[in-house]
Each structure stands twice: as C-alpha cells, then as structure tokens.
Amino acid sequence: ARIADGETVSPFDESFSAFVFKIQANMNKAHRDRVTFLRICSGKFTRDMEVYHVQGDKKMRLSQPQMMMAENREIIDEAFAGDIIGVFDPGLFAIGDTICAPNKKLRFEGIPTFAPEHFARIRHKDTMKRKQFVKGVMQIAQEGAIQIFHEPETGMEEVIVGVVGVLQFEVFEHRMRTEYNVEIIREPLSYQYIRWIGGIPTDKKPKLIISEDTKLVQDFRDQYLLLFTSEWNIRWALEKNEGLELRDFSKN
C-alpha cells in the first residue's frame, strides 16, 4: 500500500493507480529507446486503456506495455497490483510521477531522494555535439542517477551536476562517452549543501542577498535552489533575507 493525498491506497482498490519508480535510457542501443517502469499499486491495467498522468495533467494511452526479464521483453495485455510494467517514454515522465484512472485522480507521495553532496561544472569538448550533450544530460538526470542544475538565464552549454558519491561522476562520463558519443570537461566545485527556496515569490528570478561563494541555480523543471559551501552560509542567507525559507532536498 502507498500513501496518496494523505490516505492509504489499498492494492485491492478497483481503480487503477501506479507510480514511476525507475527510468532507463538506451535499453536497446540499436533504437536508443527510453523505458519508464511503473509499479501498479491498485486496480487492473489493460493494454491501450486511457490513463491520467497527474504531473503532466493530461490523459494518454499506454499502447505497448511490457514485462521484462533480463534481455527478454514481452508485450502484455493486462497487469495487476504489485506488477511492474515497462512503457516506452519520449520524455514525459519523471521518477515519482503518478499514473491513475482519469475518473479517480490522486497523487502519490514523492519518492525520497538523497541530497547531492558533490558538485561539478560540466561542459562538452566539441561544440558541434551540443544536441547530443543536452540529450544525454537530460536523459541520465531523468533516470535519477544525477541531479542537474543551471544558472538562471543561461542555456545548456554547461550545467552543474550534483551526485551523492564521486564515483557517479565517472559513471556519468562513461555513459556520455559510450551512449551519446560526447566527451565532457568536468570542473569540481566546492559546494556541499543544497536547499530549495521557499517563503518568497519564485515565479521569476528571486533577488537575494547571498555570499560570493553561494550560488543561485535552477533544476530542469526551472525551480530555484541555492548551493552553499558551508552551514555558516546557510545561516547567513536566512539572516539577510527576510521571509526566506530553505527546505531540505528530499522528495521528488
């Protein structure tokens, strides 16, 4: 059972519901496909049924649901609570998203995530490969393997990547090179803490008093965050900006 809107959703509920718990790009190297894995929480799923994507606020049909065992894929016609199915995804879903029946809308609680503790500025060596660079960074980030940020009012020519462990940088570089044919340049940064911005308007770039070694960034959904080098800088930002709230980086 999972929690949605403060209530427990029973696997015996008849109404269909599921959540995105994994995304994997390039499962088939020949087709460069991206598969989203859904865990069904309640009800019955049938092939081509109409469902509602809560975060995208749209109805859709999942036409080629698959069960996957090792390298084998099998198109299925139905699945039930507890089953895991894979669906082809052109980039609509993110980890933690809710999929449900259109006539009974609900939103599951987000999946807890670990806050990144290591950061680096990443850019591509070959300017002719900007498109591949952006695609690779976005797809790997949407899998949840890394977190990506950019400075406000800048493009994607370079990004800030956050990871929990430094080994993830090496895995990221390897995947960019082997799956997207992009060589990257990595510049380590000294930030250690990340916080969501709250308590003040964030519909446009917030005007904040922050120290020189604190950085305002946005995630790939354009939400604003602050990167800090020390806990002292966190306290300083709170003291200097009336009404500012800094929230822990926890759930999708």
VEXTOR-123362 format. One record per residue: residue number from 1; residue in one letter; chain; z, x, y of N, C-alpha, C in turn. Coordinates in Angstrom, 2 decimals. Atoms other than C-alpha are relative to their C-alpha. Layout:
// VEXTOR-123362
NODE   num   residu   chaine      n.pz      n.px      n.py     ca.pz     ca.px     ca.py      c.pz      c.px      c.py
NODE   NUM        A        A         Z         X         Y         Z         X         Y         Z         X         Y
...
// end
This chain:
// VEXTOR-123362
NODE   num   residu   chaine      n.pz      n.px      n.py     ca.pz     ca.px     ca.py      c.pz      c.px      c.py
NODE     1        A        A      0.00      0.84     -1.19      0.00      0.00      0.00      0.00      0.88      1.25
NODE     2        R        A      0.03     -0.73     -1.27     -0.72      1.13      3.56      0.43     -0.93      1.13
NODE     3        I        A     -0.47      0.76     -1.16      0.56      0.07      6.97     -1.16     -0.23      0.96
NODE     4        A        A      1.00      0.35     -1.00     -1.77     -1.77      9.35      0.64     -0.95      1.00
NODE     5        D        A     -0.56      0.84     -1.07     -0.64     -3.19     12.70      1.47     -0.35     -0.27
NODE     6        G        A     -1.42      0.19      0.24      2.98     -2.77     11.62      0.35     -0.75     -1.26
NODE     7        E        A     -0.25      0.76      1.22      2.58     -4.72      8.38     -0.60      0.72     -1.21
NODE     8        T        A      0.49     -0.62      1.23      2.08     -3.59      4.79     -1.17     -0.78     -0.57
NODE     9        V        A      1.16      0.63      0.63     -1.33     -4.29      3.29      0.12      0.21     -1.50
NODE    10        S        A     -0.16     -0.08      1.45     -0.94     -5.08     -0.40     -1.35      0.21     -0.68
NODE    11        P        A      1.26     -0.16      0.75     -3.59     -3.88     -2.87     -0.46     -1.30     -0.66
NODE    12        F        A      0.35      1.28      0.62     -3.50     -7.44     -4.22     -0.56     -1.00      1.02
NODE    13        D        A      0.63      0.87     -0.99     -4.70     -8.95     -0.92     -1.47     -0.17     -0.33
NODE    14        E        A      1.40      0.26      0.35     -8.09    -10.59     -1.43     -0.97      0.56      1.03
NODE    15        S        A      0.89     -0.46     -1.07     -9.51     -9.46      1.91     -0.25      1.50     -0.12
NODE    16        F        A      0.36     -1.42      0.16    -11.38     -6.13      1.73      0.50      0.84      1.16
NODE    17        S        A     -0.35     -0.99     -1.02     -9.97     -3.14      3.59     -0.05      1.39     -0.62
NODE    18        A        A      0.08     -1.40      0.47    -10.40      0.64      3.33      0.18      0.91      1.20
NODE    19        F        A     -0.07     -0.97     -1.09     -9.88      3.80      5.34     -0.72      1.28     -0.39
NODE    20        V        A      0.72     -1.27      0.21    -11.80      7.05      5.76      1.04      1.10     -0.19
NODE    21        F        A     -0.97     -1.07      0.21     -9.83      9.89      4.21     -0.65      1.36     -0.16
NODE    22        K        A      0.68     -1.29      0.10    -12.49     12.57      3.81     -1.45     -0.14      0.43
NODE    23        I        A      1.41     -0.06     -0.37    -15.87     13.53      5.26     -0.51      1.36     -0.43
NODE    24        Q        A      0.56     -1.26      0.48    -18.10     16.19      3.73     -1.47      0.09      0.37
NODE    25        A        A      1.40     -0.23     -0.36    -21.32     17.50      5.27     -0.65      0.91     -1.04
NODE    26        N        A      0.81     -0.89      0.84    -24.10     19.18      3.28      0.42     -0.01     -1.47
NODE    27        M        A     -0.32      0.06      1.42    -23.01     17.95     -0.13     -1.24      0.27     -0.85
NODE    28        N        A      1.27     -0.32      0.63    -26.67     18.13     -1.09     -0.77      0.89      0.96
NODE    29        K        A      0.61     -0.96     -0.92    -28.09     21.29      0.50     -1.47     -0.32      0.28
NODE    30        A        A      1.42      0.29     -0.18    -31.66     20.06     -0.02     -0.22     -1.09      1.03
NODE    31        H        A      0.18      1.14     -0.90    -31.10     16.91      2.03      0.89      0.05      1.23
NODE    32        R        A     -0.91     -0.12     -1.15    -28.39     18.06      4.47      0.73     -1.32      0.26
NODE    33        D        A     -0.62      1.29     -0.19    -26.62     14.77      3.85      1.49      0.15      0.32
NODE    34        R        A     -1.42      0.04     -0.35    -23.17     13.80      5.04      0.59     -1.23     -0.67
NODE    35        V        A     -0.61      1.10      0.75    -20.91     11.67      2.88      1.41     -0.25      0.51
NODE    36        T        A     -1.34      0.41     -0.37    -17.86      9.73      4.01      0.66     -0.66     -1.20
NODE    37        F        A     -0.72      0.56      1.14    -15.25      8.93      1.37      1.01     -1.04      0.50
NODE    38        L        A     -0.89      1.11     -0.35    -13.43      5.60      1.62      0.95     -0.26     -1.16
NODE    39        R        A     -0.97      0.46      1.00    -10.25      4.71     -0.22      0.22     -1.49      0.24
NODE    40        I        A     -0.15      1.45     -0.13    -10.19      0.98     -0.86      1.48     -0.36     -0.15
NODE    41        C        A     -1.43      0.34     -0.02     -6.76     -0.45     -0.01      0.27     -1.41     -0.52
NODE    42        S        A     -0.19      1.38      0.46     -7.26     -4.15     -0.79     -1.36     -0.65     -0.19
NODE    43        G        A      1.21      0.79      0.18     -9.82     -6.66     -1.96     -1.05      0.65     -0.88
NODE    44        K        A      1.13     -0.44      0.82    -13.17     -6.17     -3.64     -1.16      0.41      0.90
NODE    45        F        A      1.20     -0.46     -0.72    -16.11     -4.16     -2.32     -1.22     -0.27     -0.87
NODE    46        T        A      1.26      0.19      0.71    -19.63     -5.20     -3.31     -1.13      0.65      0.80
NODE    47        R        A      1.13     -0.69     -0.62    -22.85     -3.35     -2.60     -0.72     -0.92      0.99
NODE    48        D        A      0.71      0.70     -1.08    -24.60     -4.43      0.64      0.86     -1.04      0.71
NODE    49        M        A     -0.84      0.95     -0.72    -21.61     -6.50      1.76      0.14      0.42      1.46
NODE    50        E        A     -0.20     -0.29     -1.41    -21.08     -6.76      5.51      1.46      0.35      0.24
NODE    51        V        A     -1.35     -0.44     -0.32    -18.03     -4.88      6.77      0.11      0.26      1.50
NODE    52        Y        A     -0.26     -0.25     -1.42    -16.43     -4.19     10.14      0.64      1.38      0.16
NODE    53        H        A     -0.54     -1.32     -0.32    -15.86     -0.66     11.46      0.85     -0.14      1.26
NODE    54        V        A     -0.92      0.30     -1.10    -12.78     -1.01     13.67     -0.20      0.94      1.18
NODE    55        Q        A      0.10     -0.95     -1.10    -13.06      2.20     15.70     -1.35     -0.08      0.71
NODE    56        G        A      1.32      0.14     -0.61    -16.79      1.67     16.29     -0.26     -1.38      0.56
NODE    57        D        A      0.11      1.39     -0.45    -16.26     -2.05     16.99     -1.38     -0.58     -0.33
NODE    58        K        A      1.31      0.53      0.38    -19.35     -3.02     15.01     -0.01     -0.39     -1.48
NODE    59        K        A      0.23      0.39      1.38    -20.45     -4.78     11.85     -1.11      0.85     -0.59
NODE    60        M        A      1.02     -0.81      0.66    -22.53     -2.89      9.30     -0.04     -0.33     -1.49
NODE    61        R        A      0.11      0.14      1.45    -23.72     -2.88      5.70      0.00      1.39     -0.63
NODE    62        L        A     -0.06     -1.27      0.73    -22.87     -0.04      3.33     -0.88     -0.15     -1.24
NODE    63        S        A      1.02      0.38      0.98    -26.02     -0.11      1.22     -0.06      0.87     -1.25
NODE    64        Q        A      0.10     -0.87      1.17    -25.66      2.86     -1.15      1.35      0.61     -0.37
NODE    65        P        A     -1.31     -0.55      0.38    -22.02      3.18     -2.22     -0.09      0.76     -1.31
NODE    66        Q        A      0.10     -0.86      1.18    -21.47      5.91     -4.80      1.38      0.38     -0.52
NODE    67        M        A     -1.13     -0.67      0.63    -18.88      7.11     -7.24     -0.46      1.42     -0.32
NODE    68        M        A      0.39     -1.39      0.21    -18.87     10.89     -7.56      0.95      0.69     -0.96
NODE    69        M        A     -0.76     -0.79      0.97    -17.75     13.00    -10.48     -0.66      1.37     -0.09
NODE    70        A        A      0.56     -1.36     -0.05    -18.28     16.74     -9.98     -1.35     -0.05      0.72
NODE    71        E        A      1.32     -0.02     -0.63    -22.03     17.14     -9.29     -0.76     -1.31     -0.19
NODE    72        N        A      0.72      1.24      0.32    -22.93     13.67    -10.54      0.33     -1.11      0.99
NODE    73        R        A     -0.17      1.15     -0.88    -23.46     10.66     -8.31     -0.55     -1.24     -0.70
NODE    74        E        A      0.43      1.25      0.61    -23.73      7.07     -9.46      0.11     -1.13      1.01
NODE    75        I        A     -0.02      1.15     -0.88    -24.72      4.11     -7.30      0.79     -1.11     -0.68
NODE    76        I        A     -0.83      1.05      0.59    -22.19      1.32     -7.84     -0.27     -1.33      0.68
NODE    77        D        A      0.19      1.35     -0.54    -22.33     -2.44     -7.31      1.31     -0.60      0.50
NODE    78        E        A     -1.28      0.54     -0.44    -18.62     -3.09     -6.87      1.10      1.04     -0.19
NODE    79        A        A     -1.17     -0.88      0.11    -15.27     -1.35     -6.41      1.21     -0.80      0.46
NODE    80        F        A     -1.22      0.77     -0.24    -11.65     -2.43     -6.11      1.09      0.89      0.61
NODE    81        A        A     -1.12     -0.72     -0.61     -8.33     -1.46     -4.52      0.41      1.19     -0.87
NODE    82        G        A     -0.33     -1.23      0.71     -7.45      2.11     -5.48     -1.20      0.87     -0.28
NODE    83        D        A      1.22     -0.78      0.23    -11.07      3.17     -5.98     -0.38      0.80      1.24
NODE    84        I        A      0.56     -0.82     -1.08    -12.72      5.88     -3.91     -1.51     -0.05     -0.11
NODE    85        I        A      1.46      0.05      0.00    -16.35      5.43     -2.93     -0.53      0.90      1.11
NODE    86        G        A      0.66     -0.82     -1.01    -18.75      7.66     -1.02     -1.17     -0.77      0.59
NODE    87        V        A      1.13      0.65     -0.66    -21.22      6.32      1.54     -0.68      1.01      0.92
NODE    88        F        A      0.73     -0.88     -0.90    -23.95      8.11      3.47      0.37     -0.34      1.44
NODE    89        D        A     -0.52      0.19     -1.35    -22.90      8.60      7.08     -0.82      0.83      0.99
NODE    90        P        A      0.77     -0.74     -1.00    -25.19      9.52     10.00      0.84      0.56      1.14
NODE    91        G        A     -0.88     -0.51     -1.05    -22.14     10.42     12.09      0.81     -1.09      0.67
NODE    92        L        A     -0.70      1.14     -0.59    -20.47      7.05     12.68      1.51      0.08     -0.17
NODE    93        F        A     -1.41      0.09      0.38    -17.11      7.67     11.05      0.78      1.26      0.32
NODE    94        A        A     -0.93     -1.12     -0.14    -14.08      9.88     11.64      1.16     -0.22     -0.96
NODE    95        I        A     -1.14      0.11      0.92    -11.12     10.62      9.39      1.07     -0.91      0.60
NODE    96        G        A     -1.01      0.95     -0.45     -8.55      7.83      9.62     -0.56     -1.33      0.44
NODE    97        D        A      0.61      1.26     -0.43    -11.05      5.11     10.60      0.27     -1.10     -1.01
NODE    98        T        A     -0.21      1.18      0.83    -10.53      1.59      9.26     -1.30     -0.77     -0.20
NODE    99        I        A      1.13      0.87      0.34    -13.22     -0.45      7.48      0.61     -1.25     -0.64
NODE   100        C        A     -0.62      1.21      0.53    -12.41     -4.10      6.75     -0.99     -1.16      0.01
NODE   101        A        A      0.82      1.21     -0.02    -13.76     -7.60      6.26     -0.11     -0.50      1.44
NODE   102        P        A      0.18      0.44     -1.39    -15.24     -8.99      9.52      0.89     -1.17      0.39
NODE   103        N        A     -0.80      1.20     -0.33    -13.16    -12.17      9.26      1.50      0.25     -0.04
NODE   104        K        A     -1.43     -0.33      0.00     -9.81    -10.38      8.88      0.18      1.43      0.49
NODE   105        K        A     -0.01     -1.33     -0.58     -9.68     -7.46     11.27      1.42      0.57      0.03
NODE   106        L        A     -1.28     -0.71     -0.05     -6.88     -4.91     11.02     -0.28      1.47      0.27
NODE   107        R        A      0.15     -1.44     -0.28     -6.27     -1.26     11.90      1.13      0.76     -0.70
NODE   108        F        A     -1.00     -0.80      0.69     -4.52      1.17      9.58      0.56      1.08      0.92
NODE   109        E        A     -0.59     -1.12     -0.73     -2.14      3.76     10.96     -0.83      1.26     -0.24
NODE   110        G        A      0.76     -1.24      0.13     -3.76      7.12     11.59      0.57      0.93     -1.05
NODE   111        I        A     -0.44     -0.99      0.98     -3.59      9.94      9.08      0.65      1.16      0.74
NODE   112        P        A     -0.64     -1.13     -0.70     -1.08     12.62     10.16     -0.84      1.28     -0.11
NODE   113        T        A      0.72     -1.28     -0.01     -2.72     15.89     11.16      0.93      1.09      0.52
NODE   114        F        A     -0.79     -1.12     -0.48     -1.26     19.32     11.75     -0.59      0.52      1.30
NODE   115        A        A      0.47     -0.54     -1.27     -1.47     20.64     15.28     -0.52      1.42     -0.19
NODE   116        P        A      0.49     -1.38      0.09     -3.64     23.76     15.58      0.94      0.96      0.72
NODE   117        E        A     -0.87     -1.02     -0.58     -1.71     26.94     16.34     -0.76      1.25      0.40
NODE   118        H        A      0.84     -1.15     -0.33     -4.59     29.41     16.70     -1.29     -0.52      0.64
NODE   119        F        A      1.16      0.48     -0.75     -7.46     29.08     19.15     -0.96      1.16      0.28
NODE   120        A        A      1.02     -1.01     -0.32    -10.71     30.91     19.82     -1.16     -0.67      0.72
NODE   121        R        A      1.22      0.47     -0.66    -13.69     30.53     22.11     -1.18      0.38     -0.89
NODE   122        I        A      1.12     -0.20      0.91    -16.86     30.14     20.05     -1.31     -0.27      0.73
NODE   123        R        A      1.35      0.26     -0.54    -20.48     30.50     21.14     -1.02      0.58     -0.97
NODE   124        H        A      1.04     -0.46      0.92    -23.79     31.12     19.41     -0.66      1.26      0.55
NODE   125        K        A      0.67     -1.24     -0.41    -25.53     34.51     19.46     -1.42     -0.26      0.49
NODE   126        D        A      1.41      0.26     -0.29    -29.06     33.09     19.56     -0.12     -1.31      0.77
NODE   127        T        A      0.10      1.20     -0.83    -29.67     30.67     22.44     -1.05     -0.98     -0.50
NODE   128        M        A      1.03      0.88      0.55    -32.67     29.28     20.56      0.57     -0.92     -1.09
NODE   129        K        A     -0.58      0.80      1.08    -30.29     27.83     17.98      1.13     -0.91      0.50
NODE   130        R        A     -1.03      0.87     -0.58    -28.24     25.62     20.30      0.15     -1.30     -0.80
NODE   131        K        A     -0.04      1.28      0.71    -29.18     22.44     18.40      0.75      0.14     -1.32
NODE   132        Q        A     -0.69     -0.22      1.28    -28.05     23.87     15.04      1.48      0.28      0.22
NODE   133        F        A     -1.39     -0.33     -0.34    -24.88     25.22     16.68      0.80     -1.27      0.25
NODE   134        V        A     -0.70      1.24     -0.34    -23.90     21.84     18.12      0.17     -0.87     -1.24
NODE   135        K        A     -0.07      0.82      1.22    -24.71     20.02     14.86      1.06      0.54     -0.95
NODE   136        G        A     -0.97     -0.59      0.92    -22.68     22.46     12.76      1.42     -0.17      0.47
NODE   137        V        A     -1.35      0.11     -0.56    -19.66     22.47     15.06      0.49     -1.44     -0.12
NODE   138        M        A     -0.41      1.40      0.03    -19.60     18.67     15.29      0.27     -0.48     -1.42
NODE   139        Q        A     -0.18      0.49      1.37    -20.04     18.04     11.57      1.23      0.59     -0.66
NODE   140        I        A     -1.18     -0.64      0.62    -17.41     20.55     10.48      1.28     -0.54      0.64
NODE   141        A        A     -1.17      0.56     -0.68    -14.99     19.20     13.10      0.30     -1.41     -0.50
NODE   142        Q        A     -0.21      1.37      0.46    -15.53     15.62     11.94      0.56     -0.05     -1.42
NODE   143        E        A     -0.61     -0.08      1.33    -14.54     16.71      8.43      1.52      0.18      0.10
NODE   144        G        A     -1.42     -0.24     -0.17    -11.12     17.57      9.87      0.42      1.43     -0.31
NODE   145        A        A     -0.33     -1.38      0.35    -11.34     21.25      8.88      0.41      0.82      1.22
NODE   146        I        A     -0.32     -0.67     -1.26    -11.16     22.39     12.50      0.14     -1.06      1.08
NODE   147        Q        A     -0.01      0.86     -1.19    -10.44     20.87     15.90     -0.85      0.69      1.05
NODE   148        I        A      0.82     -0.61     -1.05    -12.94     21.40     18.69      0.30     -0.63      1.35
NODE   149        F        A     -0.28      0.42     -1.37    -12.43     21.19     22.43     -1.01      0.67      0.93
NODE   150        H        A      0.86     -0.62     -1.01    -14.49     21.88     25.52      0.64     -0.19      1.37
NODE   151        E        A     -0.51      0.14     -1.35    -13.67     22.42     29.16     -0.70     -1.16      0.68
NODE   152        P        A      0.62      1.15     -0.66    -14.29     19.34     31.34     -1.24      0.40      0.79
NODE   153        E        A      1.23     -0.16     -0.78    -17.74     19.01     32.89     -0.80      1.22     -0.44
NODE   154        T        A      0.83     -1.08      0.55    -19.25     21.68     30.63     -0.71     -0.52     -1.24
NODE   155        G        A      0.75      0.40      1.17    -21.75     21.44     27.81      0.58      0.60     -1.27
NODE   156        M        A     -0.45     -0.48      1.32    -21.56     22.55     24.19     -0.52      1.40     -0.30
NODE   157        E        A      0.47     -1.37      0.24    -22.98     26.05     24.68      1.11      0.87     -0.57
NODE   158        E        A     -1.15     -0.65      0.61    -19.48     27.26     23.91      1.13     -1.01     -0.09
NODE   159        V        A     -1.10      0.93      0.23    -16.43     25.47     22.58      1.25      0.79     -0.33
NODE   160        I        A     -1.26     -0.58      0.44    -12.78     26.16     21.89      0.34     -0.64     -1.34
NODE   161        V        A     -0.32      0.48      1.34    -11.91     25.86     18.21      1.48      0.26     -0.27
NODE   162        G        A     -1.40     -0.14      0.37     -8.34     25.24     17.05      0.17     -0.17     -1.50
NODE   163        V        A     -0.25      0.06      1.44     -7.10     25.86     13.50      1.49      0.18     -0.27
NODE   164        V        A     -1.40     -0.18      0.39     -3.79     25.82     11.64      0.25      1.43     -0.47
NODE   165        G        A     -0.12     -1.37      0.51     -4.35     29.16      9.88     -1.24      0.81      0.34
NODE   166        V        A      1.13     -0.82     -0.47     -6.55     32.08     10.97     -1.11      0.12     -1.04
NODE   167        L        A      1.03     -0.06      1.03     -8.37     32.09      7.61     -1.07     -1.07      0.21
NODE   168        Q        A      0.95      1.08     -0.25    -10.01     28.84      8.70     -1.13      0.45      0.93
NODE   169        F        A      1.07     -0.55     -0.85    -11.93     30.80     11.36     -1.08      0.65     -0.86
NODE   170        E        A      0.97     -0.70      0.86    -13.54     32.92      8.64     -0.82     -1.00     -0.82
NODE   171        V        A      0.72      1.03      0.74    -14.42     29.84      6.58     -1.01     -0.69      0.90
NODE   172        F        A      0.89      0.64     -0.97    -15.91     28.21      9.68     -1.22      0.88      0.28
NODE   173        E        A      1.12     -0.91     -0.26    -18.02     31.29     10.47     -0.94      0.07     -1.19
NODE   174        H        A      0.82     -0.06      1.21    -19.23     31.47      6.86     -0.86     -1.25     -0.14
NODE   175        R        A      0.76      1.24      0.13    -20.25     27.82      6.83     -1.08     -0.12      1.06
NODE   176        M        A      1.02      0.04     -1.06    -22.04     28.09     10.17     -1.18      0.89     -0.37
NODE   177        R        A      1.06     -0.95      0.35    -23.99     31.07      8.86     -0.81     -0.49     -1.21
NODE   178        T        A      0.70      0.35      1.24    -24.83     29.73      5.38     -0.57     -1.42      0.00
NODE   179        E        A      0.46      1.39      0.03    -25.18     25.99      6.01     -0.87     -0.38      1.20
NODE   180        Y        A      0.74      0.36     -1.21    -26.58     25.93      9.56     -0.84      1.15      0.55
NODE   181        N        A      0.79     -1.17     -0.39    -28.14     29.40      9.83      0.27      0.42      1.45
NODE   182        V        A     -0.41     -0.35     -1.37    -26.19     30.16     13.02      1.05      1.10     -0.05
NODE   183        E        A     -0.99     -1.06     -0.17    -24.41     33.42     13.83      0.80     -0.29      1.27
NODE   184        I        A     -0.83      0.33     -1.16    -21.46     32.91     16.17      0.79      1.21      0.47
NODE   185        I        A     -0.88     -1.00     -0.60    -19.36     35.05     18.51      1.36     -0.66      0.19
NODE   186        R        A     -1.35      0.57     -0.09    -15.59     34.47     18.30      0.88      0.87      0.89
NODE   187        E        A     -0.91     -0.69     -0.93    -13.19     35.41     21.11      1.40     -0.62     -0.13
NODE   188        P        A     -1.35      0.56      0.16     -9.48     34.95     20.24      0.63     -0.36      1.35
NODE   189        L        A     -0.71      0.44     -1.20     -7.38     33.06     22.81      1.50     -0.02     -0.29
NODE   190        S        A     -1.45     -0.17      0.18     -3.63     33.30     23.40      0.78     -1.31     -0.04
NODE   191        Y        A     -0.72      1.28      0.02     -2.81     29.57     23.36      0.67     -0.22     -1.35
NODE   192        Q        A     -0.76      0.26      1.23     -0.21     28.44     20.84      0.42     -1.47     -0.14
NODE   193        Y        A     -0.48      1.38      0.02      0.61     24.83     21.77     -1.07     -0.91      0.60
NODE   194        I        A      0.95      0.99     -0.50     -1.47     21.70     22.34      0.71     -1.34      0.16
NODE   195        R        A     -0.64      1.29     -0.27     -0.43     18.36     23.85     -1.03     -0.99      0.55
NODE   196        W        A      0.78      1.08     -0.61     -2.11     15.02     24.54      0.58     -0.30      1.38
NODE   197        I        A     -0.44      0.38     -1.34     -1.93     13.91     28.18      0.23     -1.50      0.04
NODE   198        G        A     -0.32      1.41     -0.16     -0.24     10.58     28.90      0.79     -0.23      1.26
NODE   199        G        A     -0.81      0.34     -1.16      1.60      8.74     31.64     -0.73     -0.01      1.32
NODE   200        I        A      0.81     -0.03     -1.21     -1.17      9.28     34.20     -1.42     -0.46     -0.36
NODE   201        P        A      1.37      0.45      0.29     -4.74      7.91     34.55     -0.85      1.15     -0.56
NODE   202        T        A      0.87     -1.02      0.60     -7.21      9.78     32.33     -1.43     -0.52     -0.16
NODE   203        D        A      1.37      0.50      0.06    -10.37      7.73     32.91     -0.97      0.97      0.66
NODE   204        K        A      0.78     -1.12     -0.54    -11.58     10.74     34.91      0.87      1.24     -0.04
NODE   205        K        A     -0.73     -1.26      0.10    -10.56     14.38     35.10      1.30     -0.06      0.81
NODE   206        P        A     -1.26      0.07     -0.73     -6.84     14.40     35.98      0.23      1.23      0.87
NODE   207        K        A     -0.34     -1.11     -0.89     -5.67     16.52     38.90      1.44      0.41     -0.29
NODE   208        L        A     -1.31     -0.46      0.44     -2.77     18.55     37.58      0.34      1.34      0.61
NODE   209        I        A     -0.50     -1.32     -0.39     -0.64     21.42     38.79      0.42      0.71     -1.29
NODE   210        I        A     -0.31     -0.73      1.23     -0.67     23.86     35.88     -0.09      1.50      0.26
NODE   211        S        A      0.00     -1.46     -0.16     -0.11     27.59     35.46     -1.37      0.57     -0.36
NODE   212        E        A      1.30     -0.63      0.23     -3.02     30.02     35.27     -0.32      0.15     -1.48
NODE   213        D        A      0.25     -0.17      1.43     -2.55     30.51     31.54      0.19     -1.30     -0.79
NODE   214        T        A      0.07      1.32      0.65     -2.62     26.76     30.78     -1.40     -0.54      0.23
NODE   215        K        A      1.39      0.45     -0.13     -5.99     25.12     30.14     -0.13     -1.49     -0.31
NODE   216        L        A      0.35      1.41      0.21     -7.19     21.52     30.50     -1.29     -0.06     -0.81
NODE   217        V        A      1.19      0.12      0.86     -9.66     20.57     27.74     -0.19     -1.46     -0.39
NODE   218        Q        A      0.28      1.31      0.58    -11.29     17.54     26.15     -0.39      0.17     -1.47
NODE   219        D        A      0.46     -0.04      1.39    -11.82     16.73     22.47     -1.39     -0.63     -0.08
NODE   220        F        A      1.37      0.51      0.10    -15.14     15.45     21.06     -0.08     -1.49      0.27
NODE   221        R        A     -0.01      1.40     -0.45    -14.06     11.91     21.98      0.30     -0.09      1.49
NODE   222        D        A     -0.20     -0.11     -1.44    -13.55     13.10     25.58      1.41     -0.38      0.46
NODE   223        Q        A     -1.39      0.18     -0.40     -9.78     12.61     25.55      0.54      1.33      0.53
NODE   224        Y        A     -0.51     -1.21     -0.65     -7.86     15.07     27.74      1.26      0.54     -0.70
NODE   225        L        A     -1.15     -0.69      0.58     -5.39     17.63     26.37      0.28      1.25      0.82
NODE   226        L        A     -0.36     -1.27     -0.63     -3.57     20.72     27.59      0.33      1.03     -1.08
NODE   227        L        A     -0.33     -1.13      0.86     -3.39     24.10     25.86      0.98      0.90      0.73
NODE   228        F        A     -1.05     -0.81     -0.61     -0.29     26.22     26.52      0.20      1.29     -0.79
NODE   229        T        A     -0.32     -1.27      0.66      0.66     29.82     25.79      1.48      0.09     -0.37
NODE   230        S        A     -1.44     -0.07      0.27      4.43     29.12     25.76      0.65     -1.35      0.26
NODE   231        E        A     -0.76      1.22     -0.24      7.04     26.38     25.71      0.45     -0.07      1.46
NODE   232        W        A     -0.38     -0.03     -1.42      8.06     27.51     29.21     -1.08     -0.67      0.84
NODE   233        N        A      1.09      0.61     -0.76      4.62     26.49     30.49     -0.07     -1.51     -0.20
NODE   234        I        A     -0.06      1.45      0.24      5.03     23.06     28.88      1.03     -0.63      0.93
NODE   235        R        A     -1.07      0.52     -0.87      8.32     22.51     30.74     -0.44      0.07      1.46
NODE   236        W        A      0.44     -0.19     -1.39      6.77     23.84     33.97     -0.98     -1.09      0.40
NODE   237        A        A      0.99      1.04     -0.29      3.86     21.39     33.77      0.67     -1.36      0.18
NODE   238        L        A     -0.71      1.27     -0.12      6.25     18.47     33.24      0.78     -0.09      1.31
NODE   239        E        A     -0.77     -0.02     -1.25      8.38     19.53     36.22     -0.90     -0.17      1.22
NODE   240        K        A      0.87     -0.03     -1.16      5.41     19.95     38.57     -0.88     -1.24      0.15
NODE   241        N        A      0.90      1.15     -0.03      3.53     16.74     37.70      0.77     -1.29     -0.30
NODE   242        E        A     -0.80      1.22      0.14      5.44     13.51     38.32     -0.74     -1.04     -0.85
NODE   243        G        A      0.58      1.04      0.85      4.83     10.86     35.65     -0.74      0.53     -1.22
NODE   244        L        A      0.75     -0.57      1.12      3.07     13.26     33.28      0.81     -0.07     -1.29
NODE   245        E        A     -0.59     -0.02      1.34      3.81     12.75     29.59     -0.86      0.90     -0.88
NODE   246        L        A      0.71     -0.88      0.93      2.88     15.35     26.98      0.39     -0.39     -1.41
NODE   247        R        A     -0.26      0.55      1.33      2.54     13.94     23.49     -0.45      0.96     -1.08
NODE   248        D        A      0.33     -0.89      1.12      2.54     15.82     20.22     -1.34     -0.37     -0.62
NODE   249        F        A      1.28      0.16      0.69     -0.76     16.29     18.43      0.32     -0.35     -1.45
NODE   250        S        A     -0.52      0.37      1.32     -0.01     14.28     15.30     -0.94     -0.84     -0.84
NODE   251        K        A      0.78      0.90      0.83     -2.20     11.39     14.16     -1.40     -0.20      0.57
NODE   252        N        A      1.36      0.32     -0.42     -5.94     10.71     14.22      0.00     -1.38      0.64
// end
